[in-house]
Amino acid sequence: MLYADTVIGDQPVHKPKIIMIMLAASLMFFSFLGLSDSIFGEFMRPVIGEPKEAGVFGDIATALVLAMLFVANIVLIGFFSFRIQVLIVWVELLLLFLSFFYSFNLNFEFIRSKLWFMITQGVFTTLYISAISIALASIVAIFGAIAKLSSNGFAYAIASFYTSFFRGLPLLMQVYLIYLGLPQLGYVIDAVPAGILALTLCYGAYMTEIFRAGIQSINKGQWEASRSMGFKFGLTMRRIILPQAMPLIIPPTGNQFIAMLKDSSLVSVIGVWELMFLARTLGNKDFRHMEMLITAALIYWCLSMCLEYIQSRIERHYRTISH
């Protein structure tokens, strides 16, 4: 968050000019969508008549009402404090998404009957694969970053080729190459180890650049001073360089873990019983595809929010140490 603004003035959303601009922009947007033949048009039936026959008049009338409600909502929210504003907007957006999902005529009893199995089996497998992969990827990234910063041409060449190759191929292709390619060399690998290996190598390549940038951000003089005092390479990295680089490394690494959590769904193509695999399988079995996909989406979202909270706590911890 930016520093608090010490200049006291009216909220921009309370200025008449801004209100008129928002009203005009939202009116054009809602008119473009043509919402008279929708659930909103049903509410406007006393004004526009039969929604399907209302035409342009119905679209504009519906858009005008929605635009006025939208702008009034923004203006009213502007009177509250920052935390209350965030809470209100979150609740409103959540209700909009839930109403969107509800419009699919979902079978909630079917969702309830499958939810516990998806959590105990799918979520556990997803977290298990992601946690092991991010731990291994971090180890790979440390060695890769050191190699890319090395003056040894052999080490640099291997590290640069590795990062270029695995950042250049789609993750799905890497999953197939490992799962189907290694048996061609005489090494048969199960689906779960193949998925973990693919995620490790792919995200290890991205995290190599994160670790490299974090290490390079530390003043070179600290490295030279520690080496001049007789510190070994490993001790210098472990006690001097990495602790100072961690506040810069943690945020993008946390983002990579959240991205990996979602990309772990790609290992479902090789039969791993993670969350997406179960959503597809259970949905296909009873022809309830939307129920399972929406349930999986909400579970992924909840997991991501939990990880975001943990990441923010870790970042706060390292900021406190650095200060």
C-alpha positions as CSV (number, residue, x, y, z in Angstrom):
1,M,0.0,0.0,0.0
2,L,1.3,3.5,-0.8
3,Y,1.9,6.1,1.9
4,A,-1.2,7.7,3.2
5,D,-2.0,10.9,1.4
6,T,-1.8,13.9,3.8
7,V,-3.7,16.2,1.4
8,I,-7.3,16.5,2.6
9,G,-9.8,16.9,-0.1
10,D,-13.1,15.6,-1.5
11,Q,-13.3,12.0,-2.7
12,P,-13.0,12.0,-6.6
13,V,-16.2,9.9,-6.8
14,H,-18.1,12.7,-5.1
15,K,-17.2,15.3,-7.7
16,P,-20.1,16.1,-10.1
17,K,-17.8,15.9,-13.2
18,I,-16.6,12.5,-12.2
19,I,-20.1,11.3,-11.4
20,M,-21.3,12.4,-14.9
21,I,-18.4,10.7,-16.6
22,M,-19.0,7.4,-14.7
23,L,-22.7,7.6,-15.5
24,A,-22.1,8.2,-19.2
25,A,-19.5,5.4,-19.4
26,S,-21.6,2.9,-17.6
27,L,-24.6,3.8,-19.7
28,M,-22.7,3.1,-22.9
29,F,-21.3,-0.1,-21.5
30,F,-24.6,-1.5,-20.3
31,S,-26.3,-0.4,-23.5
32,F,-23.7,-2.2,-25.6
33,L,-24.4,-5.4,-23.6
34,G,-28.1,-5.3,-24.5
35,L,-29.5,-6.5,-21.2
36,S,-33.2,-6.0,-21.9
37,D,-33.5,-9.7,-22.8
38,S,-32.0,-10.8,-19.5
39,I,-33.0,-11.1,-15.8
40,F,-32.6,-7.4,-15.5
41,G,-35.1,-6.9,-18.3
42,E,-37.6,-8.9,-16.3
43,F,-37.4,-6.4,-13.5
44,M,-38.0,-3.6,-16.0
45,R,-41.1,-5.3,-17.5
46,P,-43.5,-2.7,-16.1
47,V,-41.6,0.0,-18.0
48,I,-40.4,-1.7,-21.2
49,G,-43.1,-4.3,-21.6
50,E,-42.2,-7.7,-23.0
51,P,-38.3,-7.8,-22.7
52,K,-37.8,-9.8,-25.9
53,E,-39.8,-7.2,-27.9
54,A,-38.4,-4.1,-26.2
55,G,-35.6,-3.5,-28.7
56,V,-33.4,-0.5,-28.5
57,F,-35.7,1.3,-26.1
58,G,-35.6,-1.6,-23.7
59,D,-31.8,-1.9,-23.9
60,I,-31.3,1.9,-23.2
61,A,-33.9,2.0,-20.4
62,T,-32.4,-1.1,-18.6
63,A,-28.9,0.3,-19.1
64,L,-29.9,3.7,-17.7
65,V,-31.4,2.1,-14.5
66,L,-28.3,-0.1,-14.1
67,A,-25.9,2.8,-14.7
68,M,-27.7,4.9,-12.1
69,L,-27.6,2.1,-9.5
70,F,-24.0,1.4,-10.3
71,V,-22.9,5.0,-9.9
72,A,-25.0,5.6,-6.8
73,N,-23.4,2.5,-5.3
74,I,-19.9,3.9,-5.9
75,V,-20.8,7.3,-4.5
76,L,-22.3,5.8,-1.3
77,I,-19.3,3.5,-0.8
78,G,-17.0,6.6,-1.0
79,F,-18.4,7.9,2.3
80,F,-17.1,5.0,4.3
81,S,-13.6,4.3,5.6
82,F,-11.1,2.3,3.6
83,R,-11.7,-1.0,5.4
84,I,-15.4,-0.7,5.2
85,Q,-15.1,0.1,1.5
86,V,-13.0,-3.0,0.9
87,L,-15.5,-5.2,2.8
88,I,-18.6,-3.8,1.0
89,V,-17.0,-4.3,-2.5
90,W,-15.8,-7.8,-1.6
91,V,-19.3,-8.8,-0.4
92,E,-21.0,-7.2,-3.5
93,L,-18.6,-8.9,-6.0
94,L,-19.0,-12.2,-4.1
95,L,-22.8,-12.0,-4.3
96,L,-22.6,-11.2,-8.0
97,F,-20.4,-14.3,-8.7
98,L,-22.7,-16.5,-6.6
99,S,-25.8,-15.2,-8.4
100,F,-24.0,-15.9,-11.7
101,F,-23.3,-19.5,-10.6
102,Y,-26.8,-19.9,-9.2
103,S,-28.3,-19.0,-12.6
104,F,-26.9,-22.3,-14.0
105,N,-29.6,-24.2,-12.1
106,L,-27.0,-26.2,-10.2
107,N,-27.9,-29.4,-8.3
108,F,-26.6,-28.4,-4.8
109,E,-27.5,-31.8,-3.3
110,F,-25.1,-33.4,-5.8
111,I,-22.4,-30.8,-4.9
112,R,-22.9,-31.6,-1.2
113,S,-22.6,-35.3,-1.7
114,K,-19.2,-35.0,-3.6
115,L,-17.7,-32.0,-1.7
116,W,-16.1,-33.9,1.2
117,F,-14.5,-36.5,-1.2
118,M,-13.1,-33.7,-3.3
119,I,-11.6,-32.0,-0.3
120,T,-10.1,-35.1,1.4
121,Q,-8.8,-36.6,-1.8
122,G,-8.4,-33.8,-4.4
123,V,-7.2,-31.0,-2.1
124,F,-4.8,-33.3,-0.2
125,T,-3.2,-34.5,-3.5
126,T,-3.1,-31.0,-4.9
127,L,-1.4,-29.6,-1.8
128,Y,0.9,-32.6,-1.5
129,I,2.1,-32.3,-5.1
130,S,2.5,-28.5,-4.9
131,A,4.3,-28.5,-1.6
132,I,6.9,-31.1,-2.6
133,S,7.3,-29.4,-6.0
134,I,7.9,-25.9,-4.5
135,A,10.4,-27.2,-2.0
136,L,12.4,-29.1,-4.7
137,A,12.0,-26.1,-7.1
138,S,13.5,-23.8,-4.4
139,I,16.6,-26.1,-4.0
140,V,17.0,-26.2,-7.8
141,A,16.6,-22.4,-8.0
142,I,19.3,-21.8,-5.4
143,F,21.8,-23.9,-7.3
144,G,20.6,-22.5,-10.6
145,A,21.0,-18.9,-9.4
146,I,24.5,-19.6,-8.0
147,A,25.5,-21.2,-11.3
148,K,24.2,-18.2,-13.4
149,L,26.2,-15.8,-11.2
150,S,29.3,-18.0,-11.4
151,S,32.3,-17.1,-13.4
152,N,32.6,-20.8,-14.4
153,G,31.5,-21.0,-18.0
154,F,30.4,-24.7,-17.7
155,A,28.1,-24.0,-14.8
156,Y,26.7,-20.9,-16.4
157,A,26.0,-22.7,-19.7
158,I,24.1,-25.5,-18.0
159,A,22.1,-23.1,-15.9
160,S,21.3,-20.7,-18.7
161,F,20.3,-23.6,-21.0
162,Y,18.1,-25.1,-18.3
163,T,16.2,-21.8,-17.6
164,S,15.8,-21.1,-21.3
165,F,14.5,-24.6,-22.1
166,F,12.0,-25.0,-19.3
167,R,10.8,-21.4,-19.4
168,G,10.3,-21.8,-23.2
169,L,8.1,-24.9,-23.2
170,P,4.5,-25.1,-22.1
171,L,4.1,-26.9,-18.8
172,L,1.6,-29.4,-20.3
173,M,4.2,-30.4,-22.9
174,Q,6.8,-30.9,-20.1
175,V,4.4,-33.2,-18.3
176,Y,4.0,-35.3,-21.4
177,L,7.7,-35.3,-22.2
178,I,8.6,-36.6,-18.8
179,Y,5.7,-39.1,-18.3
180,L,5.9,-40.5,-21.9
181,G,9.5,-39.7,-22.8
182,L,11.4,-41.3,-19.8
183,P,9.9,-44.8,-20.5
184,Q,11.4,-44.6,-24.0
185,L,14.8,-44.4,-22.2
186,G,14.0,-47.4,-20.1
187,Y,12.9,-45.6,-17.0
188,V,9.2,-46.0,-16.2
189,I,7.9,-43.3,-13.9
190,D,4.6,-43.2,-12.1
191,A,2.1,-40.3,-12.7
192,V,2.6,-38.5,-9.3
193,P,6.5,-38.5,-9.5
194,A,6.2,-37.4,-13.1
195,G,3.9,-34.5,-12.2
196,I,6.2,-33.4,-9.3
197,L,9.2,-33.6,-11.5
198,A,7.6,-31.5,-14.3
199,L,6.4,-28.9,-11.8
200,T,9.8,-28.8,-10.1
201,L,11.8,-28.3,-13.3
202,C,9.4,-25.8,-14.7
203,Y,9.0,-23.6,-11.7
204,G,12.6,-24.1,-10.7
205,A,13.6,-22.4,-13.9
206,Y,11.4,-19.4,-13.1
207,M,12.5,-19.2,-9.5
208,T,16.2,-19.4,-10.6
209,E,15.8,-15.9,-12.0
210,I,14.0,-14.8,-8.9
211,F,16.8,-16.0,-6.7
212,R,19.4,-14.6,-9.0
213,A,17.9,-11.2,-8.9
214,G,17.6,-11.3,-5.1
215,I,21.2,-12.3,-4.6
216,Q,22.4,-9.7,-7.1
217,S,20.5,-7.0,-5.2
218,I,22.9,-7.4,-2.2
219,N,25.9,-5.0,-2.4
220,K,29.0,-6.7,-3.7
221,G,31.0,-5.3,-0.9
222,Q,29.3,-7.5,1.6
223,W,30.3,-10.5,-0.3
224,E,33.9,-9.4,-0.6
225,A,34.1,-8.4,3.0
226,S,32.8,-11.8,4.2
227,R,35.2,-13.6,2.0
228,S,38.1,-11.5,3.1
229,M,37.3,-12.5,6.7
230,G,37.8,-16.1,5.8
231,F,34.1,-17.1,5.5
232,K,33.6,-20.1,3.2
233,F,31.3,-19.8,0.2
234,G,28.5,-21.8,1.8
235,L,28.7,-19.9,5.0
236,T,28.7,-16.5,3.2
237,M,25.6,-17.5,1.2
238,R,23.8,-19.0,4.2
239,R,24.5,-16.3,6.8
240,I,25.2,-13.1,4.9
241,I,23.7,-13.0,1.4
242,L,20.5,-15.1,1.5
243,P,19.1,-13.6,4.7
244,Q,19.3,-10.2,3.2
245,A,17.9,-11.3,-0.1
246,M,14.9,-13.2,1.4
247,P,12.7,-10.1,1.7
248,L,13.0,-9.6,-2.1
249,I,12.7,-13.3,-2.9
250,I,9.7,-14.2,-0.7
251,P,7.0,-12.2,-2.6
252,P,7.6,-13.5,-6.1
253,T,8.3,-17.0,-4.7
254,G,4.9,-16.9,-3.0
255,N,3.3,-15.9,-6.2
256,Q,5.0,-18.8,-7.9
257,F,3.6,-21.2,-5.3
258,I,0.1,-19.9,-5.9
259,A,0.5,-20.2,-9.6
260,M,1.9,-23.8,-9.1
261,L,-1.1,-24.7,-7.0
262,K,-3.4,-23.9,-10.0
263,D,-1.0,-25.3,-12.6
264,S,-0.9,-28.6,-10.7
265,S,-4.3,-29.2,-12.4
266,L,-2.3,-30.0,-15.6
267,V,-1.0,-33.2,-14.1
268,S,-4.6,-34.5,-14.2
269,V,-4.0,-35.3,-17.9
270,I,-1.7,-38.2,-16.8
271,G,-4.2,-39.6,-14.3
272,V,-3.2,-38.0,-11.0
273,W,-6.1,-37.8,-8.6
274,E,-5.8,-34.1,-7.9
275,L,-8.7,-31.6,-7.7
276,M,-9.2,-31.0,-11.4
277,F,-9.1,-34.7,-12.2
278,L,-11.8,-35.5,-9.6
279,A,-13.9,-32.6,-10.8
280,R,-13.8,-33.9,-14.4
281,T,-14.3,-37.5,-13.4
282,L,-17.2,-37.0,-11.0
283,G,-18.8,-34.5,-13.4
284,N,-18.6,-36.9,-16.4
285,K,-19.9,-39.8,-14.4
286,D,-23.2,-38.1,-13.6
287,F,-23.3,-35.5,-16.4
288,R,-22.9,-32.7,-13.8
289,H,-20.0,-30.9,-15.3
290,M,-20.8,-27.4,-14.2
291,E,-21.5,-28.4,-10.6
292,M,-18.0,-30.0,-10.2
293,L,-16.1,-27.4,-12.2
294,I,-17.6,-24.6,-10.2
295,T,-17.0,-26.4,-6.9
296,A,-13.3,-27.0,-7.9
297,A,-13.0,-23.3,-8.9
298,L,-14.2,-22.2,-5.5
299,I,-11.9,-24.6,-3.7
300,Y,-8.9,-23.4,-5.7
301,W,-9.9,-19.8,-4.9
302,C,-10.2,-20.6,-1.1
303,L,-6.8,-22.3,-1.2
304,S,-5.2,-19.3,-3.0
305,M,-6.6,-16.9,-0.5
306,C,-5.2,-19.0,2.4
307,L,-1.8,-18.9,0.7
308,E,-2.0,-15.2,0.0
309,Y,-2.6,-14.7,3.7
310,I,0.3,-16.9,4.7
311,Q,2.5,-15.1,2.2
312,S,1.5,-11.7,3.6
313,R,2.4,-12.9,7.1
314,I,5.8,-14.1,5.9
315,E,6.5,-10.9,4.1
316,R,5.6,-8.9,7.2
317,H,8.0,-11.1,9.3
318,Y,10.9,-10.5,7.0
319,R,10.2,-6.7,6.8
320,T,10.2,-6.6,10.6
321,I,13.6,-8.4,10.6
322,S,15.1,-6.2,7.9
323,H,14.1,-3.0,9.8
